[in-house]
């Protein structure tokens, strides 16, 4: 009789321990979910439809230098919104093409950056 009571008590203890572990597991999962929601909102940014229209994508195109072209003329001709000035645009052209002097020659190709709202 004592053995049966002992077994019954052990069974009840094991069941309580299992229930306790299940509660801890569920509580931990809930906390992880809540933290993911709370901290995830800090790292995400929603754009309104009006903000989405202002998105600009940077692209590059190649152009052949014609007789009489200068870097300044090309910067003025191809300067697009997205660059604060034609001087900034000119510096970008120089950097992209690894130009070390103002000498450009007819028939050479230059890579020119530009911004567009259209995703290509």
Secondary structure by P-SEA (a helix, b strand, c coil): caaaaaaaaaaaaaaaaaaaaaaaaaaaaaaaaaaaaaaaaaabbbbcaaaaaabbbbbbbbbbbcccccaaaaaaaccccccccaaaaaaaaaaaaccccccccccbbbbbbbcccccc
